[in-house]
């Protein structure tokens, strides 16, 4: 028997063939999901990588980066001197601007700051002030021209009306919010700077129809129009800031009252210099 086996092995060696290994069958290998990692890592969601809405707090007003922009980003307050810092505040739909204008015409609601807290804009305030300058100059010129012609007097165009209007409207909507921003920060009730610009800008819209109505040559009627416009504008600003300023302590009422009276003072100035026609 053994000699036969050796002979079989020798024959296989001589023929050059190798005995095959039997197939053990299909073997499946599984990996635990807990040991796998996804690459690249998923994009995180939250405050760090949130949307591109303008911030609520004033301290980081101009520190927001623009998503999808290839422009080099400056850090800190240096960004306030770049165009990129202001682009997000002009990225607003026409429907949003019209809705905010409508809210300014209903001052007793007091919900403007809540609606614009996540996305205040500078587009509306800029064009409202620009429109006011154009309307004030054109209507003032037209009214004085008619008044001179009716009295058969020589009329000359007053270029100072344009420069004076630009100084009043642009200056008011810039200096007053800046001053209020400093005051609120002093009383530990800081508000967003762009939010204040937005609020005061839209508060001036009511003076556009008021200036158009000043064409009617009745002094009492002009005083009434200026008074109503000033009251609505002052109420709009005061009511929208009242809830926030209450956190300033016991002096919140004095601050709100000062804001209200300052807005009324603006309407008096506009009445004396724009609503009044002298020949």
Backbone as JSON, one array per atom type, in Angstrom:
{
  "sequence": "XXXXXXXXXXXXXXXXXXXXXXXXXXXXXXXXXXXXXXXXXXXXXXXXXXXXXXXXXXXXXXXXXXXXXXXXXXXXXXXXXXXXXXXXXXXXXXXXXXXXXXXXXXXXXXXXXXXXXXXXXXXXXXXXXXXXXXXXXXXXXXXXXXXXXXXXXXXXXXXXXXXXXXXXXXXXXXXXXXXXXXXXXXXXXXXXXXXXXXXXXXXXXXXXXXXXXXXXXXXXXXXXXXXXXXXXXXXXXXXXXXXXXXXXXXXXXXXXXXXXXXXXXXXXXXXXXXXXXXX",
  "N": [[0.83, -1.21, 0.0], [1.84, 1.31, 0.83], [3.91, 1.63, -0.95], [2.5, 1.97, -3.24], [1.29, 4.49, -2.84], [3.52, 6.22, -2.71], [4.36, 5.91, -5.28], [2.26, 7.12, -6.66], [2.54, 9.8, -5.85], [5.06, 10.34, -6.87], [4.5, 10.16, -9.56], [2.83, 12.36, -9.9], [4.6, 14.46, -9.37], [6.33, 14.08, -11.48], [4.66, 14.68, -13.6], [4.21, 17.41, -13.24], [1.99, 18.64, -12.11], [-0.04, 20.28, -9.59], [-1.71, 19.45, -6.65], [-5.08, 20.45, -6.18], [-6.6, 22.84, -3.9], [-9.29, 22.33, -1.77], [-12.35, 24.27, -2.07], [-13.34, 26.4, 0.51], [-15.8, 27.62, 0.62], [-18.11, 30.5, 0.4], [-17.04, 33.43, 2.01], [-18.04, 36.01, 4.02], [-17.28, 39.34, 4.92], [-17.76, 41.71, 7.39], [-17.97, 45.1, 8.47], [-18.02, 47.1, 11.34], [-20.3, 49.79, 11.74], [-19.66, 51.78, 13.51], [-16.98, 52.04, 13.4], [-16.39, 53.34, 11.1], [-15.63, 56.31, 9.21], [-16.71, 59.36, 7.83], [-15.54, 61.05, 5.04], [-15.08, 63.95, 3.13], [-15.49, 65.69, 6.33], [-18.84, 66.32, 7.47], [-20.53, 69.47, 6.89], [-20.69, 71.77, 9.49], [-23.42, 72.98, 11.4], [-24.85, 75.86, 12.85], [-24.17, 78.53, 15.15], [-21.58, 79.27, 14.48], [-21.22, 78.67, 11.78], [-23.4, 79.84, 10.64], [-26.11, 81.52, 8.87], [-26.04, 84.4, 6.62], [-27.12, 86.64, 7.81], [-27.38, 90.0, 9.02], [-25.86, 90.84, 12.16], [-27.36, 90.99, 15.44], [-26.26, 92.23, 17.65], [-24.49, 95.18, 18.49], [-21.74, 95.28, 18.67], [-20.54, 93.52, 16.89], [-21.25, 94.44, 14.42], [-20.09, 95.08, 11.94], [-18.54, 92.88, 11.4], [-19.21, 90.63, 10.05], [-18.8, 88.0, 7.76], [-18.96, 87.56, 4.21], [-20.7, 85.17, 2.55], [-19.5, 83.06, -0.01], [-17.9, 84.94, -1.23], [-15.02, 86.09, -2.9], [-13.37, 88.07, -2.13], [-10.69, 89.55, -0.25], [-10.85, 89.38, 3.27], [-11.08, 91.75, 5.83], [-10.19, 92.19, 9.25], [-11.81, 92.89, 12.4], [-12.5, 96.31, 13.26], [-11.46, 97.44, 11.01], [-12.82, 96.59, 8.81], [-14.95, 98.29, 8.52], [-14.25, 100.25, 6.78], [-14.34, 99.22, 4.29], [-15.97, 98.28, 1.23], [-17.16, 95.82, 1.19], [-18.09, 95.39, 3.75], [-20.54, 96.64, 3.9], [-22.16, 95.56, 1.99], [-24.0, 93.39, 2.64], [-26.1, 94.75, 3.89], [-27.42, 96.1, 1.96], [-28.55, 94.22, 0.48], [-31.48, 93.47, -0.07], [-34.9, 92.65, -0.6], [-37.37, 94.16, -2.76], [-39.96, 93.81, -1.88], [-39.63, 93.48, 0.86], [-38.69, 96.02, 1.58], [-40.91, 97.63, 0.93], [-42.75, 96.55, 2.72], [-41.65, 97.33, 5.16], [-41.79, 100.07, 4.92], [-44.55, 100.35, 4.98], [-45.03, 99.53, 7.6], [-43.9, 101.68, 8.95], [-45.8, 103.6, 8.56], [-47.79, 102.93, 10.26], [-47.5, 103.6, 13.2], [-48.21, 102.82, 15.82], [-48.09, 100.12, 16.19], [-45.54, 99.11, 16.89], [-43.8, 97.01, 16.22], [-41.71, 96.99, 14.5], [-38.9, 96.81, 15.02], [-38.72, 94.18, 15.9], [-39.36, 92.75, 13.6], [-37.29, 93.43, 11.9], [-35.0, 92.7, 13.2], [-33.38, 90.5, 12.6], [-32.45, 91.1, 10.06], [-31.61, 93.9, 9.37], [-31.6, 96.76, 7.18], [-29.81, 99.06, 5.06], [-30.48, 100.04, 2.69], [-33.16, 100.94, 2.27], [-33.31, 103.22, 4.13], [-31.32, 104.87, 2.94], [-32.34, 105.51, 0.35], [-34.75, 106.65, 1.06], [-33.96, 109.0, 2.38], [-32.6, 110.21, 0.24], [-34.71, 110.54, -1.57], [-36.28, 112.29, -0.09], [-34.65, 114.57, -0.11], [-34.69, 115.23, -2.84], [-37.48, 115.63, -3.22], [-38.0, 117.71, -1.38], [-36.38, 119.77, -2.44], [-37.4, 120.07, -5.07], [-40.21, 120.52, -4.75], [-40.15, 122.68, -3.0], [-38.88, 124.55, -4.64], [-40.77, 124.72, -6.72], [-43.07, 125.71, -5.4], [-42.2, 128.2, -4.42], [-41.65, 129.43, -6.85], [-44.21, 129.6, -8.06], [-45.43, 131.28, -6.19], [-43.93, 133.64, -6.46], [-44.55, 134.28, -9.11], [-47.3, 134.73, -8.98], [-47.36, 137.05, -7.5], [-46.08, 138.65, -9.22], [-43.28, 138.98, -9.16], [-39.71, 138.91, -9.48], [-38.07, 135.8, -9.91], [-35.59, 133.65, -8.56], [-33.55, 130.79, -8.72], [-32.81, 128.87, -5.86], [-30.05, 127.38, -4.88], [-29.18, 126.63, -2.43], [-31.2, 125.32, -1.15], [-31.1, 122.64, -1.85], [-28.59, 121.76, -0.84], [-28.97, 122.36, 1.85], [-31.13, 120.7, 2.53], [-29.98, 118.17, 2.06], [-27.97, 118.16, 4.0], [-29.53, 118.26, 6.36], [-31.22, 115.88, 6.3], [-29.48, 113.66, 5.7], [-27.59, 114.13, 7.67], [-29.13, 114.02, 10.04], [-30.12, 111.37, 10.09], [-27.82, 110.03, 10.46], [-26.19, 111.13, 12.57], [-27.89, 111.26, 14.86], [-28.72, 108.48, 15.38], [-26.12, 107.49, 15.94], [-25.41, 108.97, 18.24], [-27.44, 108.07, 19.97], [-26.78, 105.4, 20.08], [-24.37, 105.46, 21.55], [-25.33, 106.48, 23.98], [-27.14, 104.5, 24.84], [-25.39, 102.4, 25.16], [-23.91, 103.36, 27.26], [-25.77, 103.27, 29.33], [-25.94, 100.58, 29.7], [-27.61, 99.19, 27.96], [-27.22, 98.21, 25.24], [-27.75, 98.64, 21.72], [-28.12, 97.44, 18.35], [-26.11, 99.07, 15.94], [-26.57, 99.32, 13.16], [-29.22, 98.59, 13.22], [-30.38, 100.8, 14.47], [-29.82, 102.8, 12.58], [-31.43, 101.82, 10.53], [-34.01, 101.97, 11.68], [-34.36, 104.77, 12.18], [-34.06, 105.73, 9.61], [-36.3, 104.71, 8.16], [-38.24, 105.95, 9.63], [-38.41, 108.5, 8.64], [-39.88, 108.43, 6.35], [-42.55, 109.28, 6.35], [-42.46, 111.98, 6.02], [-42.25, 112.45, 3.33], [-44.84, 112.3, 1.9], [-45.89, 114.37, 3.4], [-44.39, 116.62, 2.68], [-45.22, 116.81, 0.03], [-47.87, 117.56, 0.37], [-47.52, 120.09, 1.26], [-47.73, 121.86, -0.78], [-50.19, 123.04, -0.92], [-51.45, 126.22, -0.43], [-51.95, 127.13, 2.36], [-51.35, 128.28, 5.47], [-52.09, 127.35, 8.03], [-52.94, 124.78, 7.43], [-50.51, 123.68, 6.59], [-49.07, 123.69, 8.98], [-50.55, 121.84, 10.43], [-50.16, 119.52, 8.88], [-47.37, 119.2, 9.13], [-47.23, 118.85, 11.9], [-48.73, 116.46, 12.33], [-47.24, 114.63, 10.8], [-44.78, 114.77, 12.16], [-45.57, 113.84, 14.7], [-46.38, 111.19, 14.13], [-43.97, 110.11, 13.17], [-42.3, 110.44, 15.42], [-43.65, 108.87, 17.31], [-43.43, 106.37, 16.12], [-40.65, 105.83, 16.31], [-40.2, 106.03, 19.11], [-41.94, 104.09, 20.3], [-40.97, 101.73, 19.21], [-38.48, 101.56, 20.34], [-38.96, 101.57, 23.01], [-39.46, 99.16, 24.51], [-36.96, 97.92, 24.45], [-35.32, 99.86, 25.67], [-36.25, 99.92, 28.24], [-34.75, 98.23, 29.75], [-32.7, 99.76, 30.63], [-33.02, 100.75, 33.13], [-34.32, 102.93, 35.72], [-34.29, 105.32, 34.37], [-35.28, 105.04, 31.85], [-37.63, 106.16, 30.87], [-37.06, 108.88, 30.57], [-35.17, 108.77, 28.53], [-36.69, 107.73, 26.39], [-38.62, 109.74, 26.17], [-37.0, 111.88, 25.43], [-36.13, 111.01, 22.93], [-38.57, 111.04, 21.56], [-39.28, 113.8, 21.68], [-37.14, 114.94, 20.3], [-37.56, 113.99, 17.72], [-39.94, 115.29, 17.17], [-38.98, 117.89, 17.19], [-37.51, 117.89, 14.85], [-39.55, 117.88, 12.92], [-40.61, 120.42, 13.35], [-38.47, 122.03, 12.57], [-38.35, 121.33, 9.86], [-40.8, 122.36, 9.07], [-40.45, 125.12, 9.4], [-38.39, 125.73, 7.62], [-38.79, 124.36, 5.22], [-41.53, 123.95, 4.74], [-42.52, 126.43, 4.71], [-43.17, 129.26, 2.77], [-41.61, 132.06, 1.59], [-41.82, 135.24, 0.14]],
  "CA": [[0.0, 0.0, 0.0], [2.68, 2.49, 0.93], [4.67, 1.78, -2.18], [1.58, 2.54, -4.25], [1.12, 5.94, -2.58], [4.74, 6.9, -3.13], [4.38, 5.92, -6.74], [1.3, 8.15, -7.12], [3.11, 11.13, -5.61], [6.14, 10.52, -7.82], [3.91, 10.42, -10.87], [2.34, 13.75, -9.92], [5.76, 15.35, -9.47], [6.85, 14.0, -12.83], [3.76, 15.35, -14.56], [4.26, 18.85, -12.99], [0.71, 19.15, -11.62], [-0.13, 20.53, -8.14], [-3.06, 19.1, -6.2], [-5.93, 21.62, -5.88], [-7.09, 22.99, -2.52], [-10.76, 22.4, -1.81], [-12.97, 25.59, -1.78], [-14.03, 26.35, 1.81], [-17.11, 28.28, 0.55], [-18.12, 31.98, 0.41], [-16.79, 34.04, 3.33], [-18.42, 37.44, 4.03], [-16.61, 40.14, 5.94], [-18.55, 42.89, 7.75], [-17.31, 46.08, 9.3], [-18.96, 47.82, 12.22], [-20.5, 51.19, 11.33], [-19.07, 52.7, 14.49], [-15.56, 52.21, 13.12], [-16.22, 54.04, 9.83], [-15.67, 57.76, 9.25], [-17.05, 59.99, 6.56], [-14.57, 62.06, 4.62], [-14.75, 64.94, 4.15], [-16.44, 65.81, 7.42], [-20.01, 67.12, 7.11], [-20.48, 70.89, 7.26], [-21.37, 72.0, 10.76], [-24.49, 73.97, 11.4], [-24.96, 76.52, 14.14], [-23.8, 79.95, 15.19], [-20.3, 79.53, 13.85], [-21.36, 78.61, 10.32], [-24.78, 80.18, 10.35], [-26.41, 82.28, 7.66], [-25.36, 85.68, 6.4], [-27.94, 87.75, 8.25], [-26.66, 90.96, 9.85], [-25.96, 90.49, 13.56], [-28.21, 91.84, 16.27], [-25.48, 93.0, 18.6], [-23.8, 96.28, 17.82], [-20.3, 95.15, 18.7], [-20.06, 92.8, 15.71], [-22.08, 94.91, 13.33], [-19.38, 95.06, 10.67], [-17.58, 91.78, 11.42], [-19.81, 89.48, 9.38], [-18.21, 87.66, 6.47], [-19.91, 87.37, 3.12], [-20.58, 83.83, 2.02], [-19.31, 82.98, -1.45], [-17.14, 86.08, -1.73], [-13.59, 85.83, -3.07], [-12.63, 89.24, -1.73], [-9.98, 89.38, 1.02], [-11.63, 89.88, 4.4], [-10.37, 92.46, 6.87], [-10.62, 91.8, 10.58], [-12.07, 93.96, 13.33], [-13.13, 97.55, 12.79], [-10.93, 97.84, 9.71], [-13.8, 96.25, 7.79], [-15.91, 99.38, 8.34], [-13.77, 101.12, 5.71], [-14.39, 98.46, 3.05], [-17.3, 98.18, 0.63], [-17.71, 94.5, 1.51], [-18.75, 95.43, 5.05], [-21.87, 97.2, 3.78], [-22.93, 94.86, 0.96], [-25.17, 92.62, 3.13], [-27.18, 95.62, 4.33], [-28.11, 96.58, 0.77], [-29.11, 93.04, -0.17], [-32.84, 93.35, 0.45], [-35.9, 92.6, -1.66], [-38.3, 95.29, -2.83], [-41.13, 93.49, -1.05], [-39.26, 93.75, 2.25], [-38.64, 97.47, 1.76], [-42.29, 98.13, 0.95], [-43.39, 96.11, 3.96], [-41.12, 98.16, 6.24], [-42.38, 101.4, 4.75], [-45.93, 100.26, 5.46], [-44.98, 99.49, 9.08], [-43.61, 103.02, 9.45], [-47.02, 104.41, 8.48], [-48.64, 102.49, 11.36], [-46.5, 103.67, 14.28], [-48.65, 102.3, 17.11], [-47.85, 98.68, 16.29], [-44.31, 98.91, 17.66], [-43.2, 95.7, 15.92], [-40.73, 97.15, 13.42], [-37.6, 96.3, 15.44], [-38.78, 92.73, 15.96], [-39.36, 92.21, 12.24], [-36.03, 93.71, 11.21], [-33.86, 92.39, 14.07], [-32.48, 89.55, 11.95], [-31.98, 91.55, 8.75], [-31.77, 95.34, 9.14], [-31.01, 97.18, 5.91], [-29.49, 100.47, 4.84], [-30.96, 100.4, 1.36], [-34.35, 101.76, 2.44], [-32.99, 104.54, 4.69], [-30.56, 105.7, 2.0], [-33.21, 106.02, -0.71], [-35.76, 107.53, 1.66], [-33.32, 110.31, 2.56], [-32.34, 110.78, -1.09], [-36.0, 110.99, -2.1], [-36.67, 113.49, 0.67], [-33.87, 115.72, -0.61], [-35.22, 115.58, -4.15], [-38.84, 116.18, -3.07], [-37.92, 119.0, -0.7], [-35.82, 120.77, -3.35], [-38.28, 120.3, -6.22], [-41.47, 121.13, -4.32], [-39.84, 124.02, -2.5], [-38.64, 125.42, -5.79], [-42.03, 124.92, -7.45], [-43.97, 126.56, -4.61], [-41.69, 129.57, -4.43], [-41.8, 129.95, -8.21], [-45.62, 129.99, -8.23], [-45.71, 132.42, -5.32], [-43.33, 134.83, -7.08], [-45.29, 134.62, -10.33], [-48.6, 135.29, -8.62], [-47.14, 138.42, -7.05], [-45.36, 139.33, -10.3], [-41.94, 139.3, -8.7], [-38.66, 138.14, -10.13], [-37.72, 134.58, -9.16], [-34.26, 133.08, -8.78], [-33.42, 129.46, -8.12], [-31.97, 128.85, -4.66], [-29.34, 126.11, -4.8], [-28.97, 126.3, -1.02], [-32.28, 124.44, -0.72], [-30.65, 121.26, -2.03], [-27.52, 121.47, 0.1], [-29.52, 122.39, 3.2], [-31.93, 119.49, 2.71], [-29.06, 117.03, 2.16], [-27.33, 118.21, 5.31], [-30.5, 117.94, 7.41], [-31.69, 114.5, 6.29], [-28.35, 112.74, 5.86], [-26.98, 114.37, 8.98], [-30.0, 113.57, 11.13], [-30.24, 109.91, 10.12], [-26.5, 109.48, 10.8], [-25.69, 111.61, 13.87], [-28.79, 110.9, 15.96], [-28.52, 107.07, 15.78], [-24.81, 107.32, 16.56], [-25.51, 109.48, 19.61], [-28.29, 107.17, 20.76], [-26.0, 104.17, 20.28], [-23.43, 105.69, 22.65], [-26.1, 106.65, 25.21], [-27.66, 103.2, 25.25], [-24.27, 101.59, 25.63], [-23.54, 103.91, 28.57], [-26.76, 102.79, 30.29], [-25.92, 99.1, 29.67], [-28.71, 98.67, 27.14], [-26.74, 98.44, 23.87], [-28.57, 98.25, 20.59], [-27.35, 97.34, 17.11], [-25.95, 100.35, 15.28], [-27.29, 99.27, 11.89], [-30.63, 98.55, 13.56], [-30.79, 102.19, 14.73], [-29.84, 103.47, 11.27], [-32.6, 101.33, 9.8], [-35.22, 102.5, 12.32], [-34.48, 106.22, 11.95], [-34.23, 105.96, 8.18], [-37.69, 104.47, 7.78], [-39.11, 106.9, 10.34], [-38.5, 109.74, 7.87], [-40.68, 108.28, 5.14], [-43.82, 110.0, 6.48], [-42.28, 113.38, 5.61], [-42.36, 112.57, 1.87], [-46.18, 112.81, 1.56], [-46.13, 115.65, 4.08], [-43.82, 117.66, 1.83], [-46.08, 116.95, -1.15], [-49.08, 118.29, 0.77], [-47.18, 121.49, 1.58], [-48.02, 122.69, -1.95], [-51.44, 123.78, -0.64], [-51.01, 127.51, 0.15], [-52.64, 127.48, 3.6], [-50.34, 128.16, 6.52], [-52.6, 126.49, 9.1], [-52.91, 123.41, 6.93], [-49.12, 123.23, 6.59], [-48.71, 123.39, 10.36], [-51.22, 120.59, 10.8], [-49.47, 118.43, 8.19], [-46.06, 119.01, 9.77], [-47.44, 118.3, 13.24], [-49.16, 115.06, 12.24], [-46.09, 113.85, 10.34], [-43.81, 114.69, 13.25], [-46.1, 112.98, 15.76], [-46.33, 109.8, 13.68], [-42.57, 109.7, 13.11], [-41.78, 110.34, 16.79], [-44.29, 107.71, 17.94], [-42.85, 105.17, 15.51], [-39.32, 105.59, 16.88], [-40.28, 105.86, 20.56], [-42.57, 102.82, 20.65], [-40.12, 100.61, 18.81], [-37.31, 101.51, 21.22], [-39.37, 101.58, 24.42], [-39.26, 97.86, 25.15], [-35.52, 97.68, 24.61], [-34.71, 100.85, 26.57], [-36.7, 99.66, 29.6], [-33.68, 97.53, 30.47], [-31.7, 100.73, 31.07], [-33.28, 101.13, 34.51], [-35.37, 103.89, 36.01], [-34.21, 106.49, 33.48], [-35.72, 104.67, 30.5], [-38.68, 107.07, 30.42], [-36.43, 110.12, 30.12], [-34.55, 108.52, 27.24], [-37.75, 107.61, 25.38], [-39.21, 111.07, 26.01], [-36.05, 112.7, 24.67], [-36.2, 110.54, 21.53], [-39.84, 111.52, 21.02], [-39.22, 115.25, 21.5], [-36.15, 115.25, 19.26], [-38.2, 113.75, 16.44], [-40.88, 116.4, 16.98], [-38.19, 119.08, 16.86], [-37.17, 117.79, 13.43], [-40.71, 118.31, 12.14], [-40.72, 121.89, 13.47], [-37.42, 122.61, 11.71], [-38.77, 121.16, 8.47], [-41.91, 123.29, 8.8], [-39.97, 126.5, 9.31], [-37.45, 125.94, 6.53], [-39.22, 123.71, 3.98], [-42.96, 124.08, 4.56], [-42.87, 127.86, 4.71], [-42.78, 129.95, 1.55], [-41.46, 133.5, 1.77], [-41.66, 135.93, -1.15]],
  "C": [[0.86, 1.25, 0.0], [3.48, 2.7, -0.33], [3.81, 2.33, -3.29], [1.37, 4.02, -4.08], [2.34, 6.72, -3.03], [4.81, 6.98, -4.64], [3.44, 6.96, -7.3], [1.85, 9.53, -6.96], [4.22, 11.39, -6.59], [5.62, 10.81, -9.21], [3.4, 11.85, -10.99], [3.49, 14.74, -10.04], [6.31, 15.34, -10.87], [5.97, 14.7, -13.83], [3.69, 16.85, -14.36], [2.97, 19.45, -12.48], [0.72, 19.26, -10.12], [-1.52, 20.18, -7.69], [-3.84, 20.35, -5.78], [-6.4, 21.61, -4.45], [-8.59, 23.08, -2.56], [-11.29, 23.77, -1.39], [-13.72, 25.53, -0.47], [-15.42, 26.97, 1.75], [-17.0, 29.79, 0.63], [-17.97, 32.51, 1.83], [-17.11, 35.53, 3.23], [-17.77, 38.14, 5.2], [-17.43, 41.39, 6.17], [-17.74, 43.79, 8.67], [-18.36, 46.8, 10.13], [-19.06, 49.27, 11.79], [-19.83, 52.17, 12.26], [-17.6, 52.93, 14.22], [-15.3, 52.96, 11.82], [-16.31, 55.54, 10.04], [-15.98, 58.28, 7.87], [-16.03, 61.07, 6.23], [-15.01, 62.64, 3.27], [-15.83, 65.06, 5.21], [-17.63, 66.64, 7.0], [-19.9, 68.53, 7.62], [-21.28, 71.09, 8.53], [-22.41, 73.09, 10.61], [-24.57, 74.59, 12.79], [-24.51, 77.95, 14.04], [-22.51, 80.23, 14.43], [-20.44, 79.57, 12.34], [-22.77, 78.94, 9.9], [-24.91, 81.0, 9.09], [-25.7, 83.6, 7.62], [-26.22, 86.85, 6.81], [-27.13, 88.71, 9.11], [-26.87, 90.67, 11.33], [-26.84, 91.46, 14.33], [-27.39, 92.75, 17.16], [-24.65, 94.03, 17.87], [-22.3, 96.06, 17.73], [-19.75, 94.4, 17.51], [-20.85, 93.19, 14.47], [-21.38, 94.76, 11.99], [-18.36, 93.93, 10.6], [-18.09, 90.56, 10.69], [-19.14, 89.25, 8.04], [-19.3, 87.4, 5.47], [-19.68, 86.0, 2.53], [-20.44, 83.87, 0.51], [-18.51, 84.11, -2.04], [-15.67, 85.71, -1.81], [-12.74, 87.0, -2.63], [-11.9, 88.98, -0.41], [-10.74, 90.06, 2.14], [-10.71, 90.56, 5.4], [-10.94, 92.02, 8.22], [-10.86, 93.03, 11.43], [-12.74, 95.15, 12.67], [-12.53, 98.06, 11.48], [-11.92, 97.55, 8.59], [-14.82, 97.36, 7.57], [-15.51, 100.3, 7.2], [-13.71, 100.38, 4.37], [-15.83, 98.39, 2.55], [-17.96, 96.86, 1.01], [-18.46, 94.5, 2.84], [-20.2, 95.89, 4.95], [-22.75, 96.48, 2.76], [-24.14, 94.11, 1.52], [-26.35, 93.5, 3.5], [-27.9, 96.31, 3.17], [-28.7, 95.43, -0.04], [-30.48, 92.76, 0.42], [-33.82, 93.39, -0.71], [-36.8, 93.83, -1.61], [-39.53, 95.05, -1.95], [-40.84, 93.79, 0.42], [-39.24, 95.25, 2.53], [-40.04, 98.07, 1.83], [-43.02, 97.74, 2.23], [-42.91, 96.96, 5.14], [-41.62, 99.59, 6.13], [-43.81, 101.41, 5.27], [-45.97, 100.22, 6.98], [-44.69, 100.87, 9.66], [-44.82, 103.94, 9.4], [-48.06, 104.0, 9.52], [-47.8, 102.44, 12.63], [-46.91, 103.01, 15.59], [-48.47, 100.79, 17.24], [-46.61, 98.37, 17.12], [-43.62, 97.59, 17.4], [-42.1, 95.79, 14.86], [-39.38, 96.54, 13.81], [-37.59, 94.78, 15.54], [-38.69, 92.11, 14.57], [-38.01, 92.37, 11.55], [-34.81, 93.33, 12.04], [-32.87, 91.45, 13.39], [-31.9, 90.02, 10.64], [-32.24, 93.04, 8.56], [-31.07, 95.75, 7.86], [-30.72, 98.67, 5.93], [-29.97, 100.96, 3.49], [-32.17, 101.33, 1.46], [-34.05, 103.14, 3.01], [-32.24, 105.45, 3.71], [-31.49, 106.31, 0.94], [-34.34, 106.88, -0.17], [-35.17, 108.93, 1.86], [-33.04, 110.98, 1.22], [-33.63, 111.3, -1.72], [-36.49, 112.24, -1.38], [-35.93, 114.73, 0.18], [-34.41, 116.18, -1.95], [-36.6, 116.23, -4.04], [-38.81, 117.55, -2.43], [-37.41, 120.09, -1.65], [-36.79, 121.09, -4.48], [-39.58, 120.98, -5.81], [-41.23, 122.52, -3.77], [-39.6, 125.0, -3.62], [-39.93, 125.74, -6.54], [-42.95, 125.88, -6.7], [-43.49, 128.0, -4.61], [-41.82, 130.22, -5.81], [-43.24, 130.43, -8.45], [-45.94, 131.22, -7.42], [-45.13, 133.7, -5.91], [-44.11, 135.25, -8.32], [-46.64, 135.24, -10.01], [-48.48, 136.74, -8.15], [-46.32, 139.24, -8.04], [-44.0, 139.85, -9.84], [-40.92, 138.41, -9.4], [-38.25, 136.96, -9.25], [-36.34, 134.09, -9.56], [-34.17, 131.75, -8.05], [-32.42, 129.5, -6.97], [-31.33, 127.47, -4.53], [-29.13, 125.67, -3.36], [-30.06, 125.37, -0.49], [-31.88, 122.97, -0.82], [-29.6, 120.9, -0.99], [-28.04, 121.45, 1.54], [-30.33, 121.13, 3.49], [-31.03, 118.26, 2.87], [-28.38, 117.0, 3.53], [-28.27, 117.81, 6.44], [-30.83, 116.46, 7.44], [-30.56, 113.49, 6.47], [-27.7, 112.89, 7.23], [-27.81, 113.82, 10.12], [-30.0, 112.06, 11.24], [-28.9, 109.24, 10.43], [-26.08, 109.85, 12.22], [-26.57, 111.16, 15.02], [-28.68, 109.42, 16.33], [-27.16, 106.82, 16.42], [-24.81, 107.8, 18.01], [-26.33, 108.56, 20.5], [-27.56, 105.85, 21.04], [-25.04, 104.31, 21.46], [-24.18, 105.79, 23.98], [-26.62, 105.31, 25.72], [-26.55, 102.29, 25.77], [-23.82, 102.07, 27.01], [-24.48, 103.4, 29.66], [-26.91, 101.27, 30.26], [-27.14, 98.51, 28.98], [-28.34, 98.82, 25.67], [-27.7, 97.91, 22.81], [-27.69, 98.2, 19.34], [-27.29, 98.68, 16.4], [-26.69, 100.38, 13.95], [-28.8, 99.23, 12.13], [-31.17, 99.96, 13.83], [-30.82, 103.0, 13.44], [-31.1, 103.09, 10.49], [-33.88, 101.95, 10.36], [-35.41, 103.98, 12.01], [-34.66, 106.53, 10.47], [-35.67, 105.8, 7.75], [-38.65, 105.41, 8.49], [-39.3, 108.21, 9.58], [-39.41, 109.63, 6.65], [-41.96, 109.11, 5.19], [-43.69, 111.45, 6.02], [-42.33, 113.54, 4.09], [-43.77, 113.0, 1.46], [-46.49, 114.13, 2.24], [-45.57, 116.81, 3.25], [-44.67, 117.88, 0.58], [-47.35, 117.74, -0.83], [-48.79, 119.76, 1.09], [-47.39, 122.41, 0.38], [-49.26, 123.55, -1.7], [-51.07, 125.06, 0.11], [-51.84, 127.96, 1.35], [-51.69, 127.23, 4.76], [-50.82, 127.25, 7.65], [-52.56, 125.03, 8.67], [-51.48, 122.86, 6.93], [-48.64, 122.89, 8.0], [-49.33, 122.08, 10.81], [-50.5, 119.39, 10.16], [-48.12, 118.15, 8.84], [-46.21, 118.41, 11.16], [-47.83, 116.84, 13.23], [-48.0, 114.17, 11.8], [-45.05, 113.69, 11.44], [-44.28, 113.78, 14.37], [-46.03, 111.51, 15.36], [-44.89, 109.28, 13.65], [-41.99, 109.5, 14.5], [-42.37, 109.13, 17.51], [-43.69, 106.41, 17.41], [-41.5, 104.83, 16.14], [-39.41, 105.25, 18.36], [-40.85, 104.5, 20.95], [-41.7, 101.63, 20.29], [-38.88, 100.48, 19.68], [-37.69, 101.38, 22.69], [-39.07, 100.26, 25.12], [-37.79, 97.58, 25.41], [-34.91, 98.61, 25.65], [-35.16, 100.63, 28.01], [-35.64, 98.94, 30.42], [-32.61, 98.47, 30.97], [-31.93, 101.18, 32.51], [-34.37, 102.18, 34.63], [-35.38, 105.07, 35.05], [-34.7, 106.19, 32.07], [-36.76, 105.65, 29.98], [-38.09, 108.37, 29.91], [-35.78, 109.93, 28.75], [-35.59, 108.45, 26.14], [-38.39, 108.96, 25.12], [-38.3, 111.99, 25.2], [-36.04, 112.31, 23.19], [-37.46, 111.08, 20.86], [-39.78, 113.02, 20.73], [-38.23, 115.66, 20.42], [-36.74, 115.04, 17.87], [-39.24, 114.83, 16.14], [-40.15, 117.68, 16.59], [-37.78, 119.07, 15.39], [-38.34, 118.26, 12.57], [-40.91, 119.82, 12.2], [-39.69, 122.56, 12.58], [-37.81, 122.49, 10.24], [-39.91, 122.11, 8.12], [-41.4, 124.7, 8.59], [-39.12, 126.75, 8.08], [-37.89, 125.34, 5.19], [-40.71, 123.91, 3.7], [-43.43, 125.52, 4.48], [-42.31, 128.51, 3.46], [-42.75, 131.45, 1.82], [-41.17, 134.13, 0.41], [-41.08, 137.31, -0.88]]
}
